Amino acid sequence: MDNRKRWPLWEVFIRGKHGLSHKHVGSLHAADADMAIENARDVYTRRQEGISIWVVESKDIAASDPKLNDAMFEPAADKVYRHPTFYDLPDELKHI
């Protein structure tokens, strides 16, 4: 197949009826964003579980390099104030 005629790959995110965030549910090929949304609705919300659909062309997603995870996430380890492990909590507090 000629590369100029190939449809781009789209990543599909669905927000469920009881959720507050969109979750990645899969990928599909479509000619444009409107077609991607319609196809995502047909493929990923057959049981009416979604209330919102996002589609993003795969080529537009930037991701961190897994080989650099140590360097990327290491800086957070030295910020102890982000982890409330040194606070004294009253005994009455049971659900924290």
N, CA, C and O atoms as a CHARMM CRD file, in Angstrom:
* protein
*
  384
    1    1 MET  N      0.83600  -1.17500   0.00000 PROA 1      0.00000
    2    1 MET  CA     0.00000   0.00000   0.00000 PROA 1      0.00000
    3    1 MET  C      0.88700   1.24600   0.00000 PROA 1      0.00000
    4    1 MET  O      1.87400   1.30200   0.73200 PROA 1      0.00000
    5    2 ASP  N      0.54500   2.23100  -0.80500 PROA 2      0.00000
    6    2 ASP  CA     1.27900   3.48900  -0.90100 PROA 2      0.00000
    7    2 ASP  C      1.17500   4.24300   0.42500 PROA 2      0.00000
    8    2 ASP  O      0.07400   4.41800   0.94800 PROA 2      0.00000
    9    3 ASN  N      2.31200   4.69200   0.97600 PROA 3      0.00000
   10    3 ASN  CA     2.32000   5.37700   2.27400 PROA 3      0.00000
   11    3 ASN  C      1.45100   6.62400   2.28800 PROA 3      0.00000
   12    3 ASN  O      0.93900   6.99300   3.34500 PROA 3      0.00000
   13    4 ARG  N      1.26600   7.28800   1.14600 PROA 4      0.00000
   14    4 ARG  CA     0.43600   8.50100   1.11200 PROA 4      0.00000
   15    4 ARG  C     -1.03400   8.18200   1.32700 PROA 4      0.00000
   16    4 ARG  O     -1.80300   9.05100   1.73900 PROA 4      0.00000
   17    5 LYS  N     -1.43300   6.94900   1.05500 PROA 5      0.00000
   18    5 LYS  CA    -2.83900   6.56200   1.19100 PROA 5      0.00000
   19    5 LYS  C     -3.12700   5.86900   2.52900 PROA 5      0.00000
   20    5 LYS  O     -4.27500   5.52400   2.81100 PROA 5      0.00000
   21    6 ARG  N     -2.12100   5.67100   3.32800 PROA 6      0.00000
   22    6 ARG  CA    -2.28000   4.97500   4.60400 PROA 6      0.00000
   23    6 ARG  C     -2.89200   5.91700   5.64200 PROA 6      0.00000
   24    6 ARG  O     -2.46300   7.06300   5.77100 PROA 6      0.00000
   25    7 TRP  N     -3.88500   5.43900   6.37500 PROA 7      0.00000
   26    7 TRP  CA    -4.51300   6.25400   7.42100 PROA 7      0.00000
   27    7 TRP  C     -3.61600   6.28700   8.64700 PROA 7      0.00000
   28    7 TRP  O     -2.97500   5.28700   8.97200 PROA 7      0.00000
   29    8 PRO  N     -3.56300   7.42700   9.33500 PROA 8      0.00000
   30    8 PRO  CA    -2.72100   7.51600  10.53300 PROA 8      0.00000
   31    8 PRO  C     -3.30400   6.71600  11.70800 PROA 8      0.00000
   32    8 PRO  O     -4.49200   6.39600  11.74200 PROA 8      0.00000
   33    9 LEU  N     -2.44500   6.41600  12.64100 PROA 9      0.00000
   34    9 LEU  CA    -2.83400   5.70100  13.85300 PROA 9      0.00000
   35    9 LEU  C     -3.26100   6.70900  14.90600 PROA 9      0.00000
   36    9 LEU  O     -2.58200   7.71300  15.11800 PROA 9      0.00000
   37   10 TRP  N     -4.37600   6.44700  15.56300 PROA 10     0.00000
   38   10 TRP  CA    -4.92200   7.31800  16.60700 PROA 10     0.00000
   39   10 TRP  C     -4.98500   6.55100  17.92400 PROA 10     0.00000
   40   10 TRP  O     -5.35100   5.37600  17.94700 PROA 10     0.00000
   41   11 GLU  N     -4.62800   7.21900  19.01600 PROA 11     0.00000
   42   11 GLU  CA    -4.75800   6.64800  20.36200 PROA 11     0.00000
   43   11 GLU  C     -6.09600   7.11500  20.91600 PROA 11     0.00000
   44   11 GLU  O     -6.46500   8.27900  20.76300 PROA 11     0.00000
   45   12 VAL  N     -6.82200   6.20300  21.56100 PROA 12     0.00000
   46   12 VAL  CA    -8.17600   6.48200  22.02200 PROA 12     0.00000
   47   12 VAL  C     -8.21800   6.49000  23.54900 PROA 12     0.00000
   48   12 VAL  O     -7.71100   5.58100  24.20500 PROA 12     0.00000
   49   13 PHE  N     -8.83200   7.53300  24.09500 PROA 13     0.00000
   50   13 PHE  CA    -9.00600   7.69000  25.54000 PROA 13     0.00000
   51   13 PHE  C    -10.49500   7.85500  25.81800 PROA 13     0.00000
   52   13 PHE  O    -11.16300   8.65900  25.16900 PROA 13     0.00000
   53   14 ILE  N    -11.01800   7.09200  26.78600 PROA 14     0.00000
   54   14 ILE  CA   -12.44200   7.12700  27.13100 PROA 14     0.00000
   55   14 ILE  C    -12.59400   7.53000  28.58700 PROA 14     0.00000
   56   14 ILE  O    -11.86100   7.05400  29.45400 PROA 14     0.00000
   57   15 ARG  N    -13.54600   8.40700  28.84700 PROA 15     0.00000
   58   15 ARG  CA   -13.91500   8.73500  30.22800 PROA 15     0.00000
   59   15 ARG  C    -15.18100   7.96400  30.55100 PROA 15     0.00000
   60   15 ARG  O    -16.19700   8.09700  29.86800 PROA 15     0.00000
   61   16 GLY  N    -15.11000   7.15900  31.59700 PROA 16     0.00000
   62   16 GLY  CA   -16.25100   6.34900  32.00700 PROA 16     0.00000
   63   16 GLY  C    -17.28300   7.16300  32.76400 PROA 16     0.00000
   64   16 GLY  O    -17.00300   8.27300  33.21600 PROA 16     0.00000
   65   17 LYS  N    -18.47100   6.60900  32.89900 PROA 17     0.00000
   66   17 LYS  CA   -19.56400   7.30200  33.58700 PROA 17     0.00000
   67   17 LYS  C    -19.23100   7.62500  35.03900 PROA 17     0.00000
   68   17 LYS  O    -19.70000   8.62900  35.57400 PROA 17     0.00000
   69   18 HSD  N    -18.43700   6.79400  35.66900 PROA 18     0.00000
   70   18 HSD  CA   -18.13500   6.98200  37.08600 PROA 18     0.00000
   71   18 HSD  C    -16.70100   7.43300  37.32500 PROA 18     0.00000
   72   18 HSD  O    -16.22400   7.40200  38.45900 PROA 18     0.00000
   73   19 GLY  N    -16.02200   7.84500  36.28700 PROA 19     0.00000
   74   19 GLY  CA   -14.63000   8.26300  36.44400 PROA 19     0.00000
   75   19 GLY  C    -14.45700   9.74100  36.20300 PROA 19     0.00000
   76   19 GLY  O    -15.31100  10.39200  35.60100 PROA 19     0.00000
   77   20 LEU  N    -13.35100  10.26400  36.67500 PROA 20     0.00000
   78   20 LEU  CA   -13.04900  11.67400  36.48500 PROA 20     0.00000
   79   20 LEU  C    -11.95800  11.89100  35.45500 PROA 20     0.00000
   80   20 LEU  O    -11.70600  13.02500  35.04700 PROA 20     0.00000
   81   21 SER  N    -11.31100  10.82400  35.03300 PROA 21     0.00000
   82   21 SER  CA   -10.21400  10.98000  34.07600 PROA 21     0.00000
   83   21 SER  C    -10.42000  10.04900  32.88600 PROA 21     0.00000
   84   21 SER  O    -11.10800   9.03300  32.97900 PROA 21     0.00000
   85   22 HSD  N     -9.81800  10.41600  31.79000 PROA 22     0.00000
   86   22 HSD  CA    -9.84900   9.58500  30.59900 PROA 22     0.00000
   87   22 HSD  C     -8.79000   8.49500  30.72400 PROA 22     0.00000
   88   22 HSD  O     -7.71100   8.74200  31.26100 PROA 22     0.00000
   89   23 LYS  N     -9.08300   7.31000  30.24000 PROA 23     0.00000
   90   23 LYS  CA    -8.15500   6.17800  30.27400 PROA 23     0.00000
   91   23 LYS  C     -7.87000   5.73000  28.84700 PROA 23     0.00000
   92   23 LYS  O     -8.76400   5.69900  28.00100 PROA 23     0.00000
   93   24 HSD  N     -6.62700   5.38900  28.59600 PROA 24     0.00000
   94   24 HSD  CA    -6.26900   4.87200  27.28000 PROA 24     0.00000
   95   24 HSD  C     -6.88500   3.49100  27.12200 PROA 24     0.00000
   96   24 HSD  O     -6.68700   2.61400  27.96300 PROA 24     0.00000
   97   25 VAL  N     -7.63700   3.30100  26.03400 PROA 25     0.00000
   98   25 VAL  CA    -8.31100   2.02400  25.81400 PROA 25     0.00000
   99   25 VAL  C     -7.81100   1.28600  24.58300 PROA 25     0.00000
  100   25 VAL  O     -8.07600   0.09400  24.42000 PROA 25     0.00000
  101   26 GLY  N     -7.08900   1.98700  23.71400 PROA 26     0.00000
  102   26 GLY  CA    -6.58100   1.30900  22.53800 PROA 26     0.00000
  103   26 GLY  C     -6.23400   2.26600  21.41500 PROA 26     0.00000
  104   26 GLY  O     -6.15800   3.47900  21.60800 PROA 26     0.00000
  105   27 SER  N     -6.02700   1.69800  20.24200 PROA 27     0.00000
  106   27 SER  CA    -5.62200   2.46400  19.07200 PROA 27     0.00000
  107   27 SER  C     -6.45900   2.03700  17.88400 PROA 27     0.00000
  108   27 SER  O     -7.02300   0.94300  17.86500 PROA 27     0.00000
  109   28 LEU  N     -6.53300   2.91100  16.89400 PROA 28     0.00000
  110   28 LEU  CA    -7.21200   2.57600  15.64900 PROA 28     0.00000
  111   28 LEU  C     -6.70200   3.46600  14.52800 PROA 28     0.00000
  112   28 LEU  O     -6.09600   4.50700  14.78000 PROA 28     0.00000
  113   29 HSD  N     -6.94300   3.06200  13.30700 PROA 29     0.00000
  114   29 HSD  CA    -6.57300   3.84700  12.13200 PROA 29     0.00000
  115   29 HSD  C     -7.81300   4.56300  11.62700 PROA 29     0.00000
  116   29 HSD  O     -8.89700   3.98000  11.56900 PROA 29     0.00000
  117   30 ALA  N     -7.64900   5.83800  11.26000 PROA 30     0.00000
  118   30 ALA  CA    -8.75200   6.62100  10.70000 PROA 30     0.00000
  119   30 ALA  C     -8.17300   7.73000   9.83600 PROA 30     0.00000
  120   30 ALA  O     -7.02400   8.13600  10.01300 PROA 30     0.00000
  121   31 ALA  N     -8.97800   8.21200   8.90300 PROA 31     0.00000
  122   31 ALA  CA    -8.52000   9.23800   7.97400 PROA 31     0.00000
  123   31 ALA  C     -8.35400  10.59600   8.64300 PROA 31     0.00000
  124   31 ALA  O     -7.46400  11.36200   8.27500 PROA 31     0.00000
  125   32 ASP  N     -9.21900  10.90700   9.64000 PROA 32     0.00000
  126   32 ASP  CA    -9.14600  12.19700  10.32800 PROA 32     0.00000
  127   32 ASP  C     -9.72300  12.05200  11.73500 PROA 32     0.00000
  128   32 ASP  O    -10.16900  10.97300  12.12500 PROA 32     0.00000
  129   33 ALA  N     -9.71000  13.14900  12.48900 PROA 33     0.00000
  130   33 ALA  CA   -10.14600  13.10900  13.89200 PROA 33     0.00000
  131   33 ALA  C    -11.62600  12.74500  14.01800 PROA 33     0.00000
  132   33 ALA  O    -11.99800  11.97600  14.90400 PROA 33     0.00000
  133   34 ASP  N    -12.47400  13.29200  13.13800 PROA 34     0.00000
  134   34 ASP  CA   -13.90900  12.97800  13.21600 PROA 34     0.00000
  135   34 ASP  C    -14.16400  11.49400  13.00700 PROA 34     0.00000
  136   34 ASP  O    -14.94400  10.87800  13.73300 PROA 34     0.00000
  137   35 MET  N    -13.50100  10.92900  12.01200 PROA 35     0.00000
  138   35 MET  CA   -13.65400   9.49400  11.75600 PROA 35     0.00000
  139   35 MET  C    -13.09900   8.68400  12.92000 PROA 35     0.00000
  140   35 MET  O    -13.66600   7.65200  13.28200 PROA 35     0.00000
  141   36 ALA  N    -11.99300   9.14000  13.51300 PROA 36     0.00000
  142   36 ALA  CA   -11.40000   8.42900  14.65600 PROA 36     0.00000
  143   36 ALA  C    -12.36700   8.41200  15.83500 PROA 36     0.00000
  144   36 ALA  O    -12.50200   7.39000  16.50900 PROA 36     0.00000
  145   37 ILE  N    -13.03900   9.52900  16.08900 PROA 37     0.00000
  146   37 ILE  CA   -14.00600   9.58000  17.19700 PROA 37     0.00000
  147   37 ILE  C    -15.18300   8.65500  16.92600 PROA 37     0.00000
  148   37 ILE  O    -15.61700   7.92600  17.81700 PROA 37     0.00000
  149   38 GLU  N    -15.70100   8.68000  15.70900 PROA 38     0.00000
  150   38 GLU  CA   -16.82900   7.79800  15.36700 PROA 38     0.00000
  151   38 GLU  C    -16.43000   6.32900  15.47700 PROA 38     0.00000
  152   38 GLU  O    -17.17200   5.51600  16.02700 PROA 38     0.00000
  153   39 ASN  N    -15.25200   5.99600  14.95000 PROA 39     0.00000
  154   39 ASN  CA   -14.79500   4.60000  15.03400 PROA 39     0.00000
  155   39 ASN  C    -14.52600   4.19800  16.47800 PROA 39     0.00000
  156   39 ASN  O    -14.81900   3.06800  16.87000 PROA 39     0.00000
  157   40 ALA  N    -13.97000   5.11300  17.27600 PROA 40     0.00000
  158   40 ALA  CA   -13.71200   4.81800  18.69200 PROA 40     0.00000
  159   40 ALA  C    -15.02400   4.56200  19.42900 PROA 40     0.00000
  160   40 ALA  O    -15.11000   3.66100  20.26300 PROA 40     0.00000
  161   41 ARG  N    -16.04000   5.35700  19.11500 PROA 41     0.00000
  162   41 ARG  CA   -17.35500   5.15000  19.73500 PROA 41     0.00000
  163   41 ARG  C    -17.87000   3.75200  19.40000 PROA 41     0.00000
  164   41 ARG  O    -18.34900   3.03300  20.27700 PROA 41     0.00000
  165   42 ASP  N    -17.76700   3.37100  18.12500 PROA 42     0.00000
  166   42 ASP  CA   -18.28500   2.06900  17.70300 PROA 42     0.00000
  167   42 ASP  C    -17.49600   0.90400  18.28300 PROA 42     0.00000
  168   42 ASP  O    -18.06700  -0.13600  18.60900 PROA 42     0.00000
  169   43 VAL  N    -16.19100   1.07400  18.41200 PROA 43     0.00000
  170   43 VAL  CA   -15.33900  -0.02600  18.85800 PROA 43     0.00000
  171   43 VAL  C    -15.22800  -0.10900  20.38100 PROA 43     0.00000
  172   43 VAL  O    -15.28700  -1.19900  20.94900 PROA 43     0.00000
  173   44 TYR  N    -15.06600   1.04400  21.04400 PROA 44     0.00000
  174   44 TYR  CA   -14.71300   1.03000  22.47100 PROA 44     0.00000
  175   44 TYR  C    -15.85600   1.39500  23.42500 PROA 44     0.00000
  176   44 TYR  O    -15.66600   1.33700  24.64000 PROA 44     0.00000
  177   45 THR  N    -17.02800   1.76500  22.91900 PROA 45     0.00000
  178   45 THR  CA   -18.14100   2.08900  23.82800 PROA 45     0.00000
  179   45 THR  C    -19.40900   1.34000  23.42500 PROA 45     0.00000
  180   45 THR  O    -20.50500   1.90100  23.45500 PROA 45     0.00000
  181   46 ARG  N    -19.25800   0.10100  23.05600 PROA 46     0.00000
  182   46 ARG  CA   -20.41000  -0.69500  22.60600 PROA 46     0.00000
  183   46 ARG  C    -21.42800  -0.93200  23.70900 PROA 46     0.00000
  184   46 ARG  O    -22.61000  -1.14000  23.43300 PROA 46     0.00000
  185   47 ARG  N    -20.98100  -0.90200  24.94000 PROA 47     0.00000
  186   47 ARG  CA   -21.89100  -1.15600  26.07100 PROA 47     0.00000
  187   47 ARG  C    -22.26900   0.13800  26.78200 PROA 47     0.00000
  188   47 ARG  O    -22.68200   0.11400  27.94100 PROA 47     0.00000
  189   48 GLN  N    -22.13200   1.25300  26.10000 PROA 48     0.00000
  190   48 GLN  CA   -22.48000   2.58300  26.61100 PROA 48     0.00000
  191   48 GLN  C    -21.75200   2.91700  27.90700 PROA 48     0.00000
  192   48 GLN  O    -22.31900   3.54000  28.80400 PROA 48     0.00000
  193   49 GLU  N    -20.48300   2.49500  27.99800 PROA 49     0.00000
  194   49 GLU  CA   -19.72300   2.74600  29.22200 PROA 49     0.00000
  195   49 GLU  C    -19.01300   4.09400  29.23600 PROA 49     0.00000
  196   49 GLU  O    -18.47900   4.48700  30.27300 PROA 49     0.00000
  197   50 GLY  N    -18.99100   4.80700  28.12800 PROA 50     0.00000
  198   50 GLY  CA   -18.25000   6.06400  28.07500 PROA 50     0.00000
  199   50 GLY  C    -19.14900   7.28100  27.99900 PROA 50     0.00000
  200   50 GLY  O    -20.28100   7.20900  27.52100 PROA 50     0.00000
  201   51 ILE  N    -18.61700   8.41900  28.48700 PROA 51     0.00000
  202   51 ILE  CA   -19.34400   9.67900  28.34900 PROA 51     0.00000
  203   51 ILE  C    -18.51700  10.72200  27.60000 PROA 51     0.00000
  204   51 ILE  O    -19.02100  11.79700  27.27600 PROA 51     0.00000
  205   52 SER  N    -17.25400  10.41000  27.32400 PROA 52     0.00000
  206   52 SER  CA   -16.39900  11.33800  26.59600 PROA 52     0.00000
  207   52 SER  C    -15.29400  10.54800  25.90200 PROA 52     0.00000
  208   52 SER  O    -14.76100   9.58600  26.45400 PROA 52     0.00000
  209   53 ILE  N    -14.96100  10.96800  24.68600 PROA 53     0.00000
  210   53 ILE  CA   -13.91300  10.30400  23.91400 PROA 53     0.00000
  211   53 ILE  C    -12.88400  11.34200  23.48800 PROA 53     0.00000
  212   53 ILE  O    -13.23000  12.40800  22.97700 PROA 53     0.00000
  213   54 TRP  N    -11.62800  11.01600  23.70400 PROA 54     0.00000
  214   54 TRP  CA   -10.52400  11.81200  23.16900 PROA 54     0.00000
  215   54 TRP  C     -9.76700  10.92800  22.18900 PROA 54     0.00000
  216   54 TRP  O     -9.57100   9.73900  22.43800 PROA 54     0.00000
  217   55 VAL  N     -9.34400  11.51200  21.07700 PROA 55     0.00000
  218   55 VAL  CA    -8.44400  10.81900  20.16400 PROA 55     0.00000
  219   55 VAL  C     -7.24700  11.73100  19.90600 PROA 55     0.00000
  220   55 VAL  O     -7.39000  12.94400  19.75100 PROA 55     0.00000
  221   56 VAL  N     -6.08400  11.12700  19.86300 PROA 56     0.00000
  222   56 VAL  CA    -4.84400  11.85700  19.62100 PROA 56     0.00000
  223   56 VAL  C     -4.05200  11.07100  18.59500 PROA 56     0.00000
  224   56 VAL  O     -3.85300   9.86400  18.73900 PROA 56     0.00000
  225   57 GLU  N     -3.60200  11.75900  17.56300 PROA 57     0.00000
  226   57 GLU  CA    -2.79100  11.07400  16.56800 PROA 57     0.00000
  227   57 GLU  C     -1.49900  10.60000  17.24600 PROA 57     0.00000
  228   57 GLU  O     -0.82400  11.37900  17.92000 PROA 57     0.00000
  229   58 SER  N     -1.17200   9.35700  17.06600 PROA 58     0.00000
  230   58 SER  CA    -0.02000   8.75100  17.75000 PROA 58     0.00000
  231   58 SER  C      1.26500   9.52900  17.53400 PROA 58     0.00000
  232   58 SER  O      2.08500   9.62600  18.44700 PROA 58     0.00000
  233   59 LYS  N      1.45300  10.07500  16.36600 PROA 59     0.00000
  234   59 LYS  CA     2.68900  10.81000  16.06700 PROA 59     0.00000
  235   59 LYS  C      2.82000  12.07500  16.90500 PROA 59     0.00000
  236   59 LYS  O      3.91300  12.63200  17.00900 PROA 59     0.00000
  237   60 ASP  N      1.72300  12.54100  17.50700 PROA 60     0.00000
  238   60 ASP  CA     1.75700  13.76100  18.31100 PROA 60     0.00000
  239   60 ASP  C      2.01200  13.51400  19.79700 PROA 60     0.00000
  240   60 ASP  O      2.05000  14.45700  20.58700 PROA 60     0.00000
  241   61 ILE  N      2.18500  12.26400  20.17100 PROA 61     0.00000
  242   61 ILE  CA     2.43700  11.93300  21.57500 PROA 61     0.00000
  243   61 ILE  C      3.94100  11.86500  21.81000 PROA 61     0.00000
  244   61 ILE  O      4.66600  11.17800  21.09000 PROA 61     0.00000
  245   62 ALA  N      4.39100  12.57600  22.81000 PROA 62     0.00000
  246   62 ALA  CA     5.80000  12.52700  23.21500 PROA 62     0.00000
  247   62 ALA  C      5.87500  11.76100  24.53600 PROA 62     0.00000
  248   62 ALA  O      5.02900  11.93200  25.41300 PROA 62     0.00000
  249   63 ALA  N      6.87300  10.93700  24.66200 PROA 63     0.00000
  250   63 ALA  CA     7.01300  10.12100  25.87000 PROA 63     0.00000
  251   63 ALA  C      8.45700  10.13600  26.34600 PROA 63     0.00000
  252   63 ALA  O      9.38600  10.33900  25.56400 PROA 63     0.00000
  253   64 SER  N      8.62300   9.91500  27.64100 PROA 64     0.00000
  254   64 SER  CA     9.97100   9.82700  28.19000 PROA 64     0.00000
  255   64 SER  C     10.61200   8.51200  27.74500 PROA 64     0.00000
  256   64 SER  O      9.91800   7.54900  27.41800 PROA 64     0.00000
  257   65 ASP  N     11.92100   8.48900  27.73900 PROA 65     0.00000
  258   65 ASP  CA    12.67800   7.30400  27.34900 PROA 65     0.00000
  259   65 ASP  C     12.79500   6.37800  28.56300 PROA 65     0.00000
  260   65 ASP  O     13.36100   6.77600  29.58100 PROA 65     0.00000
  261   66 PRO  N     12.27000   5.15000  28.47500 PROA 66     0.00000
  262   66 PRO  CA    12.34400   4.22800  29.61500 PROA 66     0.00000
  263   66 PRO  C     13.77600   3.96800  30.09300 PROA 66     0.00000
  264   66 PRO  O     13.98200   3.65100  31.26400 PROA 66     0.00000
  265   67 LYS  N     14.76400   4.09800  29.20500 PROA 67     0.00000
  266   67 LYS  CA    16.16200   3.89000  29.59600 PROA 67     0.00000
  267   67 LYS  C     16.64300   4.98600  30.53900 PROA 67     0.00000
  268   67 LYS  O     17.62400   4.80000  31.25900 PROA 67     0.00000
  269   68 LEU  N     15.95900   6.12300  30.53900 PROA 68     0.00000
  270   68 LEU  CA    16.36500   7.24800  31.37800 PROA 68     0.00000
  271   68 LEU  C     15.49500   7.40200  32.62300 PROA 68     0.00000
  272   68 LEU  O     15.50700   8.45900  33.25400 PROA 68     0.00000
  273   69 ASN  N     14.74600   6.37200  32.98100 PROA 69     0.00000
  274   69 ASN  CA    13.83400   6.45200  34.13200 PROA 69     0.00000
  275   69 ASN  C     14.54800   6.84400  35.42100 PROA 69     0.00000
  276   69 ASN  O     14.03500   7.65900  36.18800 PROA 69     0.00000
  277   70 ASP  N     15.71700   6.28000  35.66500 PROA 70     0.00000
  278   70 ASP  CA    16.42900   6.60200  36.90600 PROA 70     0.00000
  279   70 ASP  C     16.72500   8.09300  36.99500 PROA 70     0.00000
  280   70 ASP  O     16.45900   8.71700  38.02200 PROA 70     0.00000
  281   71 ALA  N     17.25900   8.65600  35.95300 PROA 71     0.00000
  282   71 ALA  CA    17.57900  10.08700  35.95500 PROA 71     0.00000
  283   71 ALA  C     16.31800  10.93800  35.96500 PROA 71     0.00000
  284   71 ALA  O     16.29600  12.00000  36.58700 PROA 71     0.00000
  285   72 MET  N     15.27400  10.49100  35.29000 PROA 72     0.00000
  286   72 MET  CA    14.03700  11.26200  35.18200 PROA 72     0.00000
  287   72 MET  C     13.31000  11.35700  36.52200 PROA 72     0.00000
  288   72 MET  O     12.82000  12.42400  36.89300 PROA 72     0.00000
  289   73 PHE  N     13.24200  10.24700  37.24200 PROA 73     0.00000
  290   73 PHE  CA    12.42600  10.20200  38.45100 PROA 73     0.00000
  291   73 PHE  C     13.23200  10.25400  39.74100 PROA 73     0.00000
  292   73 PHE  O     12.64500  10.31000  40.82100 PROA 73     0.00000
  293   74 GLU  N     14.53300  10.23700  39.66500 PROA 74     0.00000
  294   74 GLU  CA    15.39700  10.31300  40.84700 PROA 74     0.00000
  295   74 GLU  C     15.22200  11.60900  41.63200 PROA 74     0.00000
  296   74 GLU  O     15.19200  11.55700  42.86100 PROA 74     0.00000
  297   75 PRO  N     15.10700  12.75100  40.99700 PROA 75     0.00000
  298   75 PRO  CA    15.02400  14.00600  41.75900 PROA 75     0.00000
  299   75 PRO  C     13.89500  14.04200  42.78800 PROA 75     0.00000
  300   75 PRO  O     14.01800  14.74500  43.79100 PROA 75     0.00000
  301   76 ALA  N     12.81800  13.32100  42.57800 PROA 76     0.00000
  302   76 ALA  CA    11.69900  13.33800  43.52300 PROA 76     0.00000
  303   76 ALA  C     12.05100  12.65000  44.84100 PROA 76     0.00000
  304   76 ALA  O     11.43000  12.94500  45.86300 PROA 76     0.00000
  305   77 ALA  N     13.02000  11.75000  44.84700 PROA 77     0.00000
  306   77 ALA  CA    13.37200  10.99900  46.05200 PROA 77     0.00000
  307   77 ALA  C     13.98400  11.87700  47.13100 PROA 77     0.00000
  308   77 ALA  O     13.89900  11.54000  48.31200 PROA 77     0.00000
  309   78 ASP  N     14.60000  12.99700  46.75700 PROA 78     0.00000
  310   78 ASP  CA    15.25300  13.82800  47.76700 PROA 78     0.00000
  311   78 ASP  C     14.33800  14.93000  48.31500 PROA 78     0.00000
  312   78 ASP  O     14.80500  15.80200  49.04800 PROA 78     0.00000
  313   79 LYS  N     13.06900  14.90500  47.97900 PROA 79     0.00000
  314   79 LYS  CA    12.12100  15.90600  48.47600 PROA 79     0.00000
  315   79 LYS  C     11.21100  15.25500  49.51300 PROA 79     0.00000
  316   79 LYS  O     10.05300  14.94000  49.23700 PROA 79     0.00000
  317   80 VAL  N     11.76100  15.06000  50.71300 PROA 80     0.00000
  318   80 VAL  CA    11.02300  14.34700  51.75800 PROA 80     0.00000
  319   80 VAL  C      9.74500  15.06200  52.16400 PROA 80     0.00000
  320   80 VAL  O      8.80800  14.42800  52.65100 PROA 80     0.00000
  321   81 TYR  N      9.69600  16.36500  51.97200 PROA 81     0.00000
  322   81 TYR  CA     8.49800  17.10900  52.35200 PROA 81     0.00000
  323   81 TYR  C      7.28300  16.71300  51.50500 PROA 81     0.00000
  324   81 TYR  O      6.15400  17.04300  51.86800 PROA 81     0.00000
  325   82 ARG  N      7.48700  16.03200  50.41300 PROA 82     0.00000
  326   82 ARG  CA     6.36900  15.57200  49.58900 PROA 82     0.00000
  327   82 ARG  C      5.72100  14.31200  50.14900 PROA 82     0.00000
  328   82 ARG  O      4.62100  13.93900  49.74100 PROA 82     0.00000
  329   83 HSD  N      6.40100  13.66300  51.07600 PROA 83     0.00000
  330   83 HSD  CA     5.89100  12.43500  51.67600 PROA 83     0.00000
  331   83 HSD  C      5.63800  12.69700  53.15900 PROA 83     0.00000
  332   83 HSD  O      6.59000  12.85800  53.92400 PROA 83     0.00000
  333   84 PRO  N      4.38900  12.74300  53.57300 PROA 84     0.00000
  334   84 PRO  CA     4.07200  13.11600  54.96000 PROA 84     0.00000
  335   84 PRO  C      4.30300  11.99000  55.96400 PROA 84     0.00000
  336   84 PRO  O      3.45400  11.74000  56.81900 PROA 84     0.00000
  337   85 THR  N      5.43000  11.31900  55.86700 PROA 85     0.00000
  338   85 THR  CA     5.71000  10.19900  56.76100 PROA 85     0.00000
  339   85 THR  C      6.24200  10.65800  58.11500 PROA 85     0.00000
  340   85 THR  O      6.29300   9.86200  59.05300 PROA 85     0.00000
  341   86 PHE  N      6.63500  11.91400  58.23600 PROA 86     0.00000
  342   86 PHE  CA     7.21400  12.38100  59.49400 PROA 86     0.00000
  343   86 PHE  C      6.22100  13.14100  60.36900 PROA 86     0.00000
  344   86 PHE  O      6.60700  13.68600  61.40400 PROA 86     0.00000
  345   87 TYR  N      4.94600  13.18700  59.97200 PROA 87     0.00000
  346   87 TYR  CA     3.93200  13.86000  60.77700 PROA 87     0.00000
  347   87 TYR  C      3.40600  12.92000  61.85000 PROA 87     0.00000
  348   87 TYR  O      3.22600  11.72600  61.61000 PROA 87     0.00000
  349   88 ASP  N      3.16300  13.46600  63.02600 PROA 88     0.00000
  350   88 ASP  CA     2.51100  12.70000  64.08800 PROA 88     0.00000
  351   88 ASP  C      1.01000  12.89300  63.95500 PROA 88     0.00000
  352   88 ASP  O      0.51500  14.02000  63.96900 PROA 88     0.00000
  353   89 LEU  N      0.28900  11.78600  63.82600 PROA 89     0.00000
  354   89 LEU  CA    -1.16000  11.85300  63.68100 PROA 89     0.00000
  355   89 LEU  C     -1.82900  11.44400  64.98000 PROA 89     0.00000
  356   89 LEU  O     -1.34600  10.54900  65.67300 PROA 89     0.00000
  357   90 PRO  N     -2.94100  12.09500  65.31700 PROA 90     0.00000
  358   90 PRO  CA    -3.68400  11.70400  66.51900 PROA 90     0.00000
  359   90 PRO  C     -4.22000  10.28300  66.38800 PROA 90     0.00000
  360   90 PRO  O     -4.51000   9.82700  65.28200 PROA 90     0.00000
  361   91 ASP  N     -4.35100   9.59100  67.49900 PROA 91     0.00000
  362   91 ASP  CA    -4.83600   8.21000  67.49300 PROA 91     0.00000
  363   91 ASP  C     -6.26200   8.09800  66.95700 PROA 91     0.00000
  364   91 ASP  O     -6.65000   7.04700  66.44500 PROA 91     0.00000
  365   92 GLU  N     -7.05500   9.18600  67.07300 PROA 92     0.00000
  366   92 GLU  CA    -8.45100   9.15700  66.61500 PROA 92     0.00000
  367   92 GLU  C     -8.54700   9.02400  65.08100 PROA 92     0.00000
  368   92 GLU  O     -9.55800   8.55500  64.55900 PROA 92     0.00000
  369   93 LEU  N     -7.52000   9.42800  64.39000 PROA 93     0.00000
  370   93 LEU  CA    -7.53000   9.34000  62.94300 PROA 93     0.00000
  371   93 LEU  C     -7.27300   7.91300  62.50700 PROA 93     0.00000
  372   93 LEU  O     -6.18400   7.37800  62.71100 PROA 93     0.00000
  373   94 LYS  N     -8.27200   7.30400  61.91100 PROA 94     0.00000
  374   94 LYS  CA    -8.15500   5.89400  61.54000 PROA 94     0.00000
  375   94 LYS  C     -8.00900   5.68100  60.03600 PROA 94     0.00000
  376   94 LYS  O     -7.46100   4.66000  59.61800 PROA 94     0.00000
  377   95 HSD  N     -8.48100   6.61200  59.21500 PROA 95     0.00000
  378   95 HSD  CA    -8.59200   6.34700  57.76900 PROA 95     0.00000
  379   95 HSD  C     -7.72000   7.27400  56.93800 PROA 95     0.00000
  380   95 HSD  O     -8.21100   7.92500  56.01600 PROA 95     0.00000
  381   96 ILE  N     -6.47700   7.33800  57.24200 PROA 96     0.00000
  382   96 ILE  CA    -5.56200   8.13800  56.42700 PROA 96     0.00000
  383   96 ILE  C     -4.46400   7.24500  55.92200 PROA 96     0.00000
  384   96 ILE  O     -3.57300   7.70600  55.20900 PROA 96     0.00000
